[in-house]
Amino acid sequence: MPSVRRVAHAFLERQGLTTVFGNPGSNELPFLAGLPDGFRYVLGLHEGAVVGMADGYAQATGRPVLVNLHAASGSGNAMGALTNAVASRTPLVVVAGQQVRSAVGPEANLASVDAATLMKPLVGWAAEPACAEDVPRALAQAVFEARLQRRPTYLSVPYDDWAAEAGDNSLAVLDREVARAGVPDAEQGRRLAERVAAARRPALVLGGDVDTPGLFDDAVRLAERLDCPVWAAPSLFRLPFPNRHPLFRGVLPAGIAPVSAAFEGHDLVLVLGAPVFRYHEHLPGRYLPEGTRLVQVTEDASAAARAPMGEALVADPAAVVEHLLKVLDGAATSGTPYRPVPEPRTAGDGDRLHPEEVFAALRDEQPEDTAYVVESTSTNSAWWRQMDLRRPGSYYFPAAGGLGFGLPGAVGVAMGHPDRPVVGVIGDGSANYGITALWTAAQHRLPLTVVLLRNGTYGALRWFGGLLGVPDAPGLDIPGLDFTRIAEGYGVPSRHVTGAGELRAVLAERPDGPRLIQVDTALTTPA
C-alpha cells in the first residue's frame, strides 16, 4: 500500500505543481523526502521572499504554485507577503509542516496550535486533516480551492502523516479534475449587451484580471468598438490596457469622491475584472454621480457580494467581452495613433536623476516585451508619464501595498517568463523587505535586471504625511545604504551609475545573469 507522501507527490505531479517554493524547517523534511526527478525546489532565504517569488511565478504562468512553509513561525513570517497574493487573486497552495500528532495537544516545540485558524481569514481555505488517511484528499481540496477561488489556500500536515499508509481509497484523488465555467446564460448576455448598446456615454473600468493573453487585446477592441474612455481600477497591480492608447485615462484615484468625479457625465460604467472599488485615501463622497449606473463583471463572487453599489454579474470577463464584441454593432477602429511620450523632467541636481529620466531610459533601451515588476511607490506619477506598455503581462505591483513583493516577485516573474526580459524597478525603502531574493536570482542565474532607485527616504510616506497633516513623523529617512555592496554579497554583479548617458549604456547591455543597477534619484511624490 503506498504511503501518504507517495500519493501526494503523484497527485501534485499530475496537477503540474512540480515547482516548489520554500524555506524548509524540521517539520517539512518528511514531505520533501524523495521528491520525484521532475520536481524543482526553489529555495528562498526568508518566508516572505518565498511567497513573493511564488506570487510572481504564479501570476506570470497563470497556474497554481506550491509553497512549502514551516509550521507557525514560518507561516507567520509569510503572512505579510500573502496579503499581496490574496489581493492579486494568486492561486498559491501553501503546505506547512506540523509536529507529530501526539505532540500537538501538549503544545510541544514547533507545534502549531489550531494551525488552520492561524491563517484565517487571510487565505481562501485552510485545514489540518483529521487523520493521515485524509491527507491526499485534503491536499487535492487545497489545490482545487486555490484554482477555483483564485486565492491562496493553506494545509497543515503533521509530519508523521507522510510515512503513514494512505489507505485503499487514496488513489482515487489521482484522477480527479475540477473545472469551472463562467459563461453568462443567454438572458444575462442579452440584457448586458442591450444595456451597453443603449448607453449614451459609457465608460470602461478594467482590473488586473483583464491582464491575460487574449483578453488584454480583446479589451482594447471592445473599448475601440464603444469609442469610450478607459480607466484602470484603483490600487492597480496589473496593467489591463495599453497606457498610451488615446482612450486610456489612467489609473482611477483610490478615493470615493475622486472616483465619483471621474464618472461625471457617464450614464454607464462597465467594470470588468476588478472589485468595486479598492479605495485607499479616505476621501468621502457619493459613490456615483446622479444618473450613473454601474455594472460589474467579475469571477470573484466575494468581490461581487461586498460591492457597496451597482449591479454585478459573476462570470468570466473574457466570455463577457467576447459576447459583447459579437453582438455590438460597428467595427473597432484601427490605426489609432498612440499618445506621444513627453520629454522627461530633469532633477536639476547633477548628483541625482529625476525618476522620469530613469524610466525614459528603460523605455528606450529595454525590449518592447519587457515585463516590469515595480515597487517604488513614490515614483508612480513619473512612471506612468514616461512608460509605453502595450502588451499583456508588462506590469506587476504589490497588490495589497505590502512592501517586500518587488524583488522576490521579479525573481518569480523571471522564472515564469524565461524567454521574456524582466526588470525589477525597486525603491531603496522597499528593497530591504525582500533583499534575500537576490541570492535566489544568483543561484538560478536568472537574466534579471534590478534598477534600484535610491533617494534615501520613504518617499510615499512623506507624501502621506502631508495628506494626513503629519509633517514631522519620525523614521522616514534611511541614509547610508549601498545596495551594490549588499547585492555583491548575495552574488549579484552590481553597478552604481551617476548619469543618464551612463544608465542608458548599461541598460543596453544584455547580460546572461542577474544584475543590480543603483541610481540616485530625486524625491518625487506618487501623484
C-alpha positions in Angstrom: 0.0 0.0 0.0 1.5 3.4 -1.0 2.4 6.0 1.6 0.7 9.3 2.0 3.8 11.1 0.7 3.9 8.9 -2.4 0.3 9.6 -3.3 0.7 13.3 -2.5 3.7 13.6 -4.8 1.9 11.7 -7.6 -1.1 13.9 -7.3 1.0 17.1 -7.4 2.8 15.8 -10.4 -0.4 15.1 -12.3 -1.7 18.6 -11.4 1.5 20.2 -12.7 2.6 21.6 -9.3 6.2 20.4 -9.7 7.9 23.7 -8.8 8.1 24.1 -5.1 9.0 27.5 -3.5 10.1 27.0 0.1 12.2 27.6 3.1 12.2 24.3 5.0 12.1 23.6 8.7 12.4 20.3 10.5 8.6 19.6 10.3 8.8 19.9 6.5 11.6 17.4 5.8 9.5 14.3 5.7 7.3 15.8 2.9 10.3 16.8 0.9 11.9 13.3 1.1 12.1 11.5 -2.2 10.8 14.3 -4.4 10.4 12.8 -7.9 13.0 13.7 -10.5 10.7 16.1 -12.3 10.2 18.3 -9.3 12.2 21.6 -8.8 12.7 23.1 -5.3 13.3 26.9 -5.3 14.9 27.9 -2.0 14.3 31.3 -0.6 16.1 32.6 2.4 13.1 34.1 4.2 9.5 33.0 4.0 8.3 36.5 2.9 10.6 36.2 -0.1 9.4 32.7 -0.7 5.8 33.7 -1.0 6.7 36.8 -3.1 8.6 34.7 -5.6 5.8 32.2 -5.8 3.3 35.0 -6.2 5.3 36.4 -9.2 5.7 33.0 -10.7 2.1 32.1 -10.4 1.0 35.4 -11.9 3.4 35.1 -14.8 2.4 31.5 -15.6 -1.3 31.7 -14.8 -1.1 28.4 -12.8 -1.3 27.4 -9.2 2.0 27.1 -7.4 3.1 25.0 -4.4 4.6 26.8 -1.4 6.2 24.9 1.5 6.5 26.7 4.8 7.5 25.9 8.3 4.8 25.4 10.9 3.6 28.6 12.8 6.8 30.5 12.8 7.5 30.2 9.1 3.8 30.7 8.2 3.7 33.8 10.4 6.8 35.2 8.6 4.9 34.7 5.3 1.6 36.3 6.1 2.6 39.9 5.1 3.6 38.6 1.7 0.4 36.6 1.5 -1.7 39.7 1.7 -0.4 40.7 -1.7 -1.2 37.3 -3.1 -4.8 37.5 -1.7 -5.4 40.9 -3.3 -4.0 39.8 -6.7 -6.1 36.6 -6.5 -3.0 34.4 -6.9 -3.6 30.7 -6.5 -0.9 29.6 -4.1 -1.2 26.2 -2.4 0.7 26.5 0.9 1.6 23.3 2.6 3.1 23.7 6.1 4.7 21.2 8.4 3.2 20.4 11.8 4.5 18.5 14.8 3.7 14.8 15.1 0.1 14.3 16.0 0.7 13.2 19.6 2.7 16.3 20.3 0.2 18.9 19.0 -2.1 18.8 22.0 0.6 19.1 24.6 2.0 22.1 22.6 5.4 20.6 22.1 8.0 22.9 20.5 7.2 23.7 16.8 3.6 22.6 17.3 1.2 25.0 15.5 -1.8 25.1 17.8 -5.1 25.4 15.8 -3.0 25.8 12.7 -5.8 26.4 10.3 -7.1 29.3 12.4 -3.7 31.0 12.3 -4.1 31.7 8.5 -7.8 32.7 8.6 -9.4 34.8 7.3 -6.4 35.7 5.1 -6.5 32.5 2.9 -9.5 31.3 1.0 -9.4 27.8 2.6 -7.4 26.3 5.5 -7.4 23.0 7.2 -5.4 20.3 9.1 -6.6 16.8 8.2 -8.3 14.9 11.0 -6.2 11.8 10.2 -3.3 10.7 8.0 -5.6 8.9 5.5 -7.3 12.1 4.7 -4.2 14.0 3.7 -4.3 13.1 0.0 -7.9 14.2 -0.3 -7.3 17.4 1.7 -4.3 18.2 -0.5 -6.5 17.8 -3.5 -9.0 20.2 -2.0 -6.3 22.7 -1.3 -5.3 22.7 -5.0 -8.8 22.8 -6.3 -9.9 25.5 -3.9 -6.9 27.7 -4.9 -7.7 27.1 -8.6 -11.5 27.8 -8.2 -11.3 30.7 -5.8 -8.0 32.1 -7.3 -6.8 32.7 -3.7 -4.1 31.2 -1.5 -5.0 28.1 0.4 -3.3 26.5 3.5 -2.8 22.9 4.6 -1.1 22.0 7.8 0.1 18.4 7.9 1.6 16.6 10.9 5.0 15.3 9.7 4.4 11.7 10.9 1.4 11.5 8.4 3.7 11.5 5.3 5.1 8.0 6.1 1.7 6.5 7.1 -0.2 4.2 4.7 -2.6 6.1 2.5 -5.5 3.7 2.6 -7.4 1.8 0.0 -9.3 4.8 -1.4 -6.4 7.3 -1.6 -5.5 6.6 -5.2 -8.9 8.0 -6.3 -7.6 11.5 -6.0 -5.1 11.0 -8.7 -7.7 11.1 -11.5 -9.7 13.9 -10.1 -10.3 17.1 -12.1 -12.4 20.1 -11.1 -13.4 22.7 -13.6 -15.4 25.9 -13.7 -17.4 27.5 -16.5 -18.2 31.2 -16.2 -20.2 31.9 -19.3 -23.4 34.0 -18.8 -26.6 32.5 -19.9 -28.5 33.8 -23.0 -30.8 36.1 -21.0 -27.9 37.6 -18.9 -25.9 38.1 -22.1 -28.8 39.8 -23.9 -29.6 42.1 -21.0 -26.0 43.2 -20.6 -25.5 43.8 -24.3 -28.7 45.8 -24.5 -27.6 47.9 -21.6 -24.2 48.6 -23.1 -25.6 49.4 -26.5 -28.2 51.8 -25.1 -25.7 53.8 -23.1 -25.1 57.3 -24.4 -21.8 57.8 -22.7 -20.4 54.5 -21.5 -17.1 54.1 -19.7 -14.9 51.1 -19.0 -13.0 50.3 -15.8 -10.6 47.4 -16.2 -9.0 45.4 -13.4 -6.0 43.2 -13.0 -7.9 40.1 -14.1 -8.0 41.5 -17.6 -4.2 41.3 -17.9 -4.2 37.9 -19.6 -3.2 36.8 -23.1 -6.1 37.4 -25.4 -8.4 39.3 -23.0 -5.9 42.2 -22.9 -6.2 42.6 -26.7 -10.0 41.9 -26.7 -10.5 44.7 -24.1 -8.7 47.1 -26.5 -11.1 46.0 -29.3 -14.1 46.5 -27.0 -13.1 50.0 -26.0 -12.5 50.9 -29.6 -15.8 49.4 -30.6 -17.6 51.5 -28.0 -15.2 54.5 -28.5 -15.3 55.2 -24.8 -12.8 56.2 -22.2 -11.0 53.5 -20.2 -9.7 53.7 -16.7 -7.7 51.1 -14.8 -9.3 50.2 -11.4 -7.9 51.9 -8.3 -4.9 50.4 -6.5 -3.6 48.9 -9.7 -1.4 45.8 -9.5 -1.5 44.7 -13.2 -1.9 46.9 -16.3 -5.1 45.8 -18.2 -4.8 48.3 -21.1 -2.0 50.0 -23.1 -1.2 53.0 -21.1 -0.6 55.3 -24.1 -3.7 54.3 -26.0 -5.7 57.5 -26.8 -8.8 56.1 -25.0 -6.8 55.4 -21.8 -7.5 57.9 -19.0 -5.0 56.4 -16.5 -5.5 54.8 -13.1 -8.6 55.9 -11.1 -7.7 57.7 -7.9 -8.2 55.5 -4.8 -10.8 57.7 -3.1 -14.6 57.7 -3.2 -15.0 61.4 -4.1 -12.4 61.5 -6.9 -13.7 58.2 -8.4 -17.2 59.6 -8.5 -15.9 62.8 -10.1 -14.2 60.9 -12.8 -17.5 59.3 -13.8 -19.4 62.6 -14.1 -21.4 62.7 -17.4 -21.3 58.9 -17.9 -24.6 57.1 -17.8 -23.0 53.6 -17.7 -19.8 52.4 -16.1 -18.9 48.8 -17.0 -16.3 47.3 -14.6 -14.5 44.2 -15.9 -12.3 42.0 -13.8 -12.0 44.3 -10.7 -13.6 44.8 -7.3 -15.7 47.9 -6.8 -13.5 49.5 -5.6 -10.3 49.1 -3.6 -10.2 52.6 -2.1 -7.2 53.8 -0.2 -7.2 57.5 0.8 -10.3 58.4 2.9 -11.9 61.0 0.6 -15.7 60.6 1.3 -18.4 61.5 -1.1 -21.2 59.9 -3.2 -20.2 56.5 -4.7 -21.6 57.5 -8.1 -22.8 60.7 -9.7 -26.6 61.2 -10.2 -27.8 59.3 -13.2 -24.8 57.0 -13.5 -25.4 53.2 -13.4 -22.5 50.7 -12.7 -22.4 47.1 -13.8 -19.6 44.9 -12.5 -18.5 41.7 -14.2 -16.1 39.5 -12.2 -15.3 35.9 -11.5 -14.8 36.8 -7.8 -18.1 36.1 -6.2 -16.9 37.6 -2.9 -16.0 40.9 -4.7 -19.4 40.9 -6.3 -21.2 40.4 -3.0 -19.3 43.0 -1.0 -19.5 45.9 -3.5 -21.4 48.8 -1.9 -23.2 49.9 -5.1 -24.2 48.8 -8.6 -25.2 45.5 -10.2 -22.9 42.6 -10.5 -22.6 39.6 -12.8 -20.4 36.7 -11.6 -19.0 35.4 -14.9 -15.7 35.1 -16.8 -14.9 38.6 -18.1 -13.3 37.0 -21.2 -16.6 35.3 -22.1 -18.5 38.6 -21.5 -16.1 40.6 -23.6 -16.3 38.0 -26.4 -20.1 38.1 -26.3 -20.2 41.9 -26.4 -17.8 42.0 -29.4 -20.1 39.6 -31.3 -23.3 41.4 -30.7 -22.4 45.1 -30.7 -22.8 46.9 -33.9 -20.0 48.7 -35.7 -16.4 47.8 -36.3 -13.5 48.6 -34.0 -11.3 51.5 -35.0 -7.9 50.7 -36.3 -4.6 52.5 -36.8 -5.4 54.9 -33.9 -2.1 56.7 -33.1 -0.8 56.2 -29.5 -0.3 59.3 -27.4 3.3 60.6 -27.6 5.6 60.4 -24.6 6.6 63.8 -23.1 10.2 64.7 -22.6 11.4 63.5 -19.2 11.7 66.0 -16.4 15.2 66.5 -15.1 16.2 66.7 -11.5 18.1 70.0 -11.6 20.8 68.3 -9.5 23.9 66.9 -11.0 24.2 64.2 -8.4 20.7 62.8 -8.9 18.5 61.8 -11.8 14.8 62.5 -11.9 12.9 59.2 -11.9 11.4 60.2 -15.3 15.0 60.2 -16.7 15.4 56.6 -15.4 12.0 55.5 -16.8 12.7 57.1 -20.2 16.0 55.2 -20.4 14.2 51.9 -19.6 11.5 52.6 -22.2 14.1 53.4 -24.9 16.8 50.8 -24.1 14.7 47.7 -23.0 12.9 45.5 -25.5 9.2 46.3 -26.0 8.1 43.0 -24.5 9.9 43.6 -21.2 7.9 42.7 -18.1 8.4 45.2 -15.2 7.9 44.4 -11.6 7.6 47.8 -9.8 7.9 48.5 -6.1 8.7 52.2 -6.0 5.6 53.8 -4.7 6.7 57.4 -4.6 7.5 57.4 -8.4 4.1 56.3 -9.7 3.3 59.6 -11.4 6.7 59.7 -13.1 6.4 56.0 -14.2 3.1 56.5 -16.0 4.2 59.7 -17.6 7.2 58.1 -19.3 6.4 54.4 -19.9 4.8 52.9 -23.0 3.4 49.5 -22.2 1.4 47.8 -24.9 1.5 44.1 -24.1 -0.1 41.8 -21.5 2.0 40.9 -18.6 4.0 44.1 -18.7 3.4 45.4 -15.2 3.3 43.9 -11.7 2.9 45.8 -8.5 2.3 44.7 -4.9 -1.5 44.2 -4.9 -2.1 44.9 -1.2 0.5 47.6 -0.9 2.6 45.4 1.3 6.3 46.1 0.8 8.6 43.1 0.0 6.9 41.9 -3.1 9.1 43.7 -5.6 12.5 41.8 -5.5 11.0 38.4 -4.9 8.2 39.0 -7.3 10.7 39.9 -10.0 12.6 36.7 -9.4 9.3 34.7 -9.7 8.3 36.5 -12.9 11.7 35.9 -14.4 11.4 32.2 -13.6 7.9 32.1 -15.1 8.9 34.0 -18.2 12.3 32.6 -19.1 12.1 33.9 -22.7 11.0 37.4 -21.8 13.1 40.3 -20.4 12.3 41.1 -16.8 13.2 44.3 -14.9 12.6 45.0 -11.3 12.2 48.7 -10.5 12.7 48.9 -6.8 12.9 51.7 -4.3 15.5 51.7 -1.6 12.8 51.7 1.1 11.1 48.6 -0.2 14.2 46.7 -1.3 15.2 45.8 2.3 11.9 43.9 2.8 12.8 41.2 0.2 16.6 41.6 -0.3 17.3 37.9 0.2 15.6 37.2 -3.1 18.9 38.4 -4.8 20.5 35.2 -3.6 17.9 33.0 -5.3 18.3 35.1 -8.5 22.1 34.5 -8.4 21.7 30.7 -7.7 19.4 30.3 -10.7 21.4 32.7 -12.9 18.2 34.5 -13.9 18.7 37.2 -16.6 17.0 39.7 -14.3 17.8 43.4 -14.2 17.1 45.2 -10.9 17.1 49.0 -11.2 17.5 50.3 -7.6 16.2 53.8 -7.1 18.0 55.3 -4.1 16.6 58.6 -2.7 17.4 57.9 1.0 13.9 58.2 2.3 10.4 56.6 2.4 9.1 59.0 -0.2 5.5 57.8 -0.3 5.2 58.2 3.5 6.5 61.8 3.2 3.7 62.4 0.7 1.1 60.7 3.0 2.4 62.8 5.9 1.3 65.9 4.0 -2.1 64.4 3.3 -2.7 63.4 6.9 -1.2 66.6 8.4 1.8 64.8 10.0 4.8 66.6 8.5 7.1 65.7 11.4 6.7 61.9 11.6 10.0 60.2 12.7 11.7 57.3 11.0 11.3 58.4 7.3 14.9 58.7 6.3 17.2 55.7 5.5 20.6 57.1 4.7 23.8 55.1 4.4 22.6 52.1 2.3 24.8 50.9 -0.5 22.9 48.2 -2.4 25.8 47.5 -4.8 27.8 46.1 -1.8 24.7 44.2 -0.5 24.0 42.7 -3.9 27.6 41.6 -4.4 27.4 39.8 -1.1 24.5 37.8 -2.4 26.3 37.0 -5.7 24.7 39.6 -8.0 27.0 41.8 -10.1 26.2 45.4 -9.4 27.0 48.9 -10.6 26.3 52.4 -9.3 25.6 54.7 -12.3 25.6 58.5 -11.9 24.3 60.0 -15.2 21.5 59.4 -17.8 24.0 58.6 -20.5 25.8 56.0 -18.4 22.5 54.5 -17.4 21.4 54.1 -21.0 24.6 52.5 -21.9 24.4 50.0 -19.1 20.7 49.2 -19.8 21.6 48.5 -23.4 23.8 45.6 -22.3 22.3 42.1 -22.3 23.9 40.0 -19.5 23.0 36.3 -19.2 22.6 36.5 -15.4 21.2 38.9 -12.7 22.5 42.4 -12.2 21.7 45.3 -10.0 22.0 48.9 -11.2 21.8 51.5 -8.4 20.7 55.0 -9.4 20.5 58.0 -7.1 17.2 59.8 -7.7 15.4 63.0 -6.7 12.5 62.8 -4.3 9.1 62.7 -6.1 5.5 62.1 -5.0 3.1 59.4 -6.1 0.7 62.0 -7.6 
